[in-house]
Amino acid sequence: MDFARVELSAEDQVFLDETRAFIATHVTDEVRRRDRQTGENFDEQVHLALGGAGYLAADWRSESDGGFSPVRRRIFQLEIARAHTPWYHWGTTSVVARLVQQFGAPRLCEEVLPGVLSGEIRLCLGYTEPEGGSDVATCKTRAVRDGSAWIINGAKMFTSNAQNARYVFLLTNTDPRGSKHKNLTMFLVPLDSAGVEIRPLRTVDGDRTNIVYYSDVRVDDRYRIGEVNAGWTVMRSALDAEHGTGEREDHGLQDVATMAGHGVLMAEAVDTVAAIASQPDRDGRRRLDDASVKHRLGRSFARVEAALSTPTMFGRVAIGQTMRDISPDLMDILGAAAALPTDTEGSADDGVTDYLFRLALPTGIYGGTLEVFRNMIAQHALGLGRPRYG
Ligand SMILES: Cc1cc2nc3c(=O)[nH]c(=O)nc-3n(C[C@H](O)[C@H](O)[C@H](O)COP(=O)(O)OP(=O)(O)OC[C@H]3O[C@@H](n4cnc5c(N)ncnc54)[C@H](O)[C@@H]3O)c2cc1C
């Protein structure tokens, strides 16, 4: 790993200054407060502003296609993370838009891609089902051919941001008698279709997600993404992006691991606790003078540094596991008032550690649980073979 500092050219420095100022104008305290309250991880005004200023298009396109250079992409992504921009929905939108471009009909690309880049069209993921999400290929949501269209029936669990999206990238089963992985087909289903019902669902950390029901939803064949029964091939690219197992470029400027943004939040929380623990109380005593506090804070710093330096799938597990392990320690150091959420009088840290503690649980679930990632590492990275249960 190369820890060298990147010297910015004068033009890139201007880009950094302008981007930081632009984000500060749009991602205000009010936006962040609303995001904590709604748990949506999305803000339409911010998204449209970034689209209107060309940031979404530049982030989505490759450099050769007019997008950001690697340095500017890094600057943009770091500034977005540092401002705590509600950002999750761009992740799903940009990944799915790439698959539409790669596997979708030209007419569908024309219908969808310009709106994605302007920010008006957002795309969400419909993989997980009520009976289980880790083994997505067991999908039961049915799509049955009906002339030039398909009729879809089923239910999807945890379709995050469906309430803000125009389409869902939907995994369906098109051949229940076919063999696993060879009976799946992907669609980009317009969420305003008759028969789609979106019901809100709130998770333990306060996130808003949804359960979505599909009852005789009629979708034209032009919304199919990839060949019939070849959905697994299409979906693999999306899963690789989500799992952080996709190809890495050799300029070294990409995030070390997926979920690095969560790592930034975690690092900020440890800094916050260290700053509070260094303050003397009315009697001149500091929490930091207690050897056990020093030990636990030191251990948290070391764990965070190790997690932030751990690459790819390993890094994703390291970030999720570290967040679960250190957040109780951080809350304990600050005492009972650390359990009070943001904007609450008497909170020890304006809810920073309380939020980290609650975020740690879903961070080890969405996009694949920590257990499933550990199996993938064992099987694919370490070559230890398939796990055997029972
Ligand atoms: C906040 C949030 C947002 C989400 N957003 C989306 C979204 O936008 N779109 C979407 O499609 N899904 C989404 N998900 C779903 C997420 O991807 C699934 O929750 C996840 O894949 C796990 O599936 P499951 O919850 O059905 O658990 P299950 O698969 O039922 O697993 C239950 C338990 O069994 C363990 N387990 C399962 N299989 C194995 C195995 N092979 N080896 C070892 N242990 C195993 C798991 O680790 C877990 O502890 C979201 C989830 C959350 C919490």
Ligand as a Chemical Component Dictionary entry (heavy atoms), coordinates in Angstrom:
data_LIG
# 
_chem_comp.id                   LIG 
_chem_comp.type                 NON-POLYMER 
_chem_comp.pdbx_formal_charge   0 
_chem_comp.three_letter_code    LIG 
# 
loop_
_chem_comp_atom.comp_id 
_chem_comp_atom.atom_id 
_chem_comp_atom.alt_atom_id 
_chem_comp_atom.type_symbol 
_chem_comp_atom.charge 
_chem_comp_atom.model_Cartn_x 
_chem_comp_atom.model_Cartn_y 
_chem_comp_atom.model_Cartn_z 
_chem_comp_atom.pdbx_ordinal 
LIG C1  C1  C 0 -30.896 -1.473  6.323  1  
LIG C2  C2  C 0 -30.938 -2.528  5.262  2  
LIG C3  C3  C 0 -31.019 -2.159  3.929  3  
LIG C4  C4  C 0 -31.073 -3.124  2.925  4  
LIG N1  N1  N 0 -31.245 -2.720  1.628  5  
LIG C5  C5  C 0 -31.465 -3.661  0.669  6  
LIG C6  C6  C 0 -31.814 -3.277  -0.656 7  
LIG O1  O1  O 0 -31.864 -2.078  -0.978 8  
LIG N2  N2  N 0 -32.138 -4.237  -1.559 9  
LIG C7  C7  C 0 -32.100 -5.571  -1.238 10 
LIG O2  O2  O 0 -32.397 -6.401  -2.098 11 
LIG N3  N3  N 0 -31.743 -5.976  0.013  12 
LIG C8  C8  C 0 -31.439 -5.057  0.963  13 
LIG N4  N4  N 0 -31.130 -5.443  2.246  14 
LIG C9  C9  C 0 -31.134 -6.866  2.545  15 
LIG C10 C10 C 0 -29.775 -7.451  2.861  16 
LIG O3  O3  O 0 -29.001 -7.585  1.696  17 
LIG C11 C11 C 0 -30.064 -8.788  3.550  18 
LIG O4  O4  O 0 -30.631 -8.463  4.814  19 
LIG C12 C12 C 0 -28.834 -9.619  3.734  20 
LIG O5  O5  O 0 -28.353 -10.088 2.511  21 
LIG C13 C13 C 0 -29.121 -10.827 4.657  22 
LIG O6  O6  O 0 -30.278 -11.496 4.279  23 
LIG P1  P1  P 0 -31.440 -11.791 5.342  24 
LIG O7  O7  O 0 -31.697 -10.569 6.137  25 
LIG O8  O8  O 0 -32.573 -12.395 4.601  26 
LIG O9  O9  O 0 -30.809 -12.853 6.341  27 
LIG P2  P2  P 0 -30.676 -14.413 6.083  28 
LIG O10 O10 O 0 -30.054 -14.657 4.763  29 
LIG O11 O11 O 0 -31.985 -15.070 6.381  30 
LIG O12 O12 O 0 -29.626 -14.779 7.221  31 
LIG C14 C14 C 0 -30.004 -14.946 8.588  32 
LIG C15 C15 C 0 -28.748 -15.258 9.412  33 
LIG O13 O13 O 0 -28.134 -16.452 8.894  34 
LIG C16 C16 C 0 -26.782 -16.196 8.553  35 
LIG N5  N5  N 0 -26.437 -16.932 7.320  36 
LIG C17 C17 C 0 -27.184 -17.014 6.184  37 
LIG N6  N6  N 0 -26.533 -17.738 5.245  38 
LIG C18 C18 C 0 -25.344 -18.095 5.792  39 
LIG C19 C19 C 0 -24.226 -18.845 5.326  40 
LIG N7  N7  N 0 -24.197 -19.368 4.087  41 
LIG N8  N8  N 0 -23.186 -19.011 6.171  42 
LIG C20 C20 C 0 -23.189 -18.485 7.422  43 
LIG N9  N9  N 0 -24.224 -17.776 7.931  44 
LIG C21 C21 C 0 -25.283 -17.573 7.126  45 
LIG C22 C22 C 0 -26.679 -14.712 8.296  46 
LIG O14 O14 O 0 -25.373 -14.225 8.527  47 
LIG C23 C23 C 0 -27.671 -14.164 9.314  48 
LIG O15 O15 O 0 -27.051 -14.040 10.566 49 
LIG C24 C24 C 0 -31.023 -4.505  3.262  50 
LIG C25 C25 C 0 -30.910 -4.888  4.612  51 
LIG C26 C26 C 0 -30.870 -3.920  5.602  52 
LIG C27 C27 C 0 -30.767 -4.359  7.038  53 
# 
loop_
_chem_comp_bond.comp_id 
_chem_comp_bond.atom_id_1 
_chem_comp_bond.atom_id_2 
_chem_comp_bond.value_order 
_chem_comp_bond.pdbx_ordinal 
LIG C1  C2  SING 1  
LIG C2  C3  SING 2  
LIG C2  C26 DOUB 3  
LIG C3  C4  DOUB 4  
LIG C4  N1  SING 5  
LIG C4  C24 SING 6  
LIG N1  C5  DOUB 7  
LIG C5  C6  SING 8  
LIG C5  C8  SING 9  
LIG C6  O1  DOUB 10 
LIG C6  N2  SING 11 
LIG N2  C7  SING 12 
LIG C7  O2  DOUB 13 
LIG C7  N3  SING 14 
LIG N3  C8  DOUB 15 
LIG C8  N4  SING 16 
LIG N4  C9  SING 17 
LIG N4  C24 SING 18 
LIG C9  C10 SING 19 
LIG C10 O3  SING 20 
LIG C10 C11 SING 21 
LIG C11 O4  SING 22 
LIG C11 C12 SING 23 
LIG C12 O5  SING 24 
LIG C12 C13 SING 25 
LIG C13 O6  SING 26 
LIG O6  P1  SING 27 
LIG P1  O7  DOUB 28 
LIG P1  O8  SING 29 
LIG P1  O9  SING 30 
LIG O9  P2  SING 31 
LIG P2  O10 DOUB 32 
LIG P2  O11 SING 33 
LIG P2  O12 SING 34 
LIG O12 C14 SING 35 
LIG C14 C15 SING 36 
LIG C15 O13 SING 37 
LIG C15 C23 SING 38 
LIG O13 C16 SING 39 
LIG C16 N5  SING 40 
LIG C16 C22 SING 41 
LIG N5  C17 SING 42 
LIG N5  C21 SING 43 
LIG C17 N6  DOUB 44 
LIG N6  C18 SING 45 
LIG C18 C19 SING 46 
LIG C18 C21 DOUB 47 
LIG C19 N7  SING 48 
LIG C19 N8  DOUB 49 
LIG N8  C20 SING 50 
LIG C20 N9  DOUB 51 
LIG N9  C21 SING 52 
LIG C22 O14 SING 53 
LIG C22 C23 SING 54 
LIG C23 O15 SING 55 
LIG C24 C25 DOUB 56 
LIG C25 C26 SING 57 
LIG C26 C27 SING 58 
# 
